């Protein structure tokens, strides 16, 4: 009998500190940076975001999201034999945030590692976990996207610092006799490294290069819309489904315009697109699982529905997962 994987629980966590656009505009004005609520909303659809406290790390956010997902799945930490954390803002150079989280959870013994695919990270991590469960390398996995992007923002650059927020989202993925994840599709093209990156590193005890986020917004937008449509159609084709079959499109929450353009190309109405970017901002690898959990807990996403998760991010990476809850 073929072995499949299925999501059995979702969870999420947002830091308590919420900044509306007005709050952020005031803070930026004190630094001599001019922007406005209207400017941010018109270009991005973002109205608020959450920032973690200075002493809070990605593993701390991941811990709360993981506990929530485990509770939803009625699974104990000791039952987990695989932890994958998708993050671009790890706690430290090494060990992995996943290993740190594993210790905090009290779930020692199984494999634990991080995935770095920026905003596509959760889609990459979920695909890897699915493959490991299908091959018998794992039975019950925690897959988490967790970010503290506020740590790598240039608060003198109004084109980027208003976009991002902090948060974590998680799912429990378990082996199943019936398919939950129906198809996956992953891609990357390294020639686009320069349009979205943090071009810094640590060497000899010092930061080399620039440790703050850099982005060519127009280039990212143009590339994102095209590859998201292609990946969506590819994953649907693999599963023998059509876009019209989708109950929900749950895209990376980067910019409402990208989401609207993708939905239009797939001929999907926006009332079938899960939107949380207005309240969360762009939380990178955390955005898709945050939106998924919001839909589940809000009663919008129901068992048996067909969902497409898709992300695009620095690398340049992109991909999709088609699944049924």
Helices and strands as residue ranges (DSSP letters): E 4-13, E 18-20, H 21-29, H 37-44, E 48-50, H 58-73, G 77-79, E 82-86, H 97-105, E 111-115, G 118-120, H 121-134, E 140-148, G 149-152, H 158-161, E 166-176, E 181-188, G 190-195, E 196-197, E 200-203, E 206-209, E 214-215, H 217-239, G 243-245, E 248-251, H 256-265, G 270-272, H 277-280, G 284-286, H 287-297, E 306-313, E 317-324
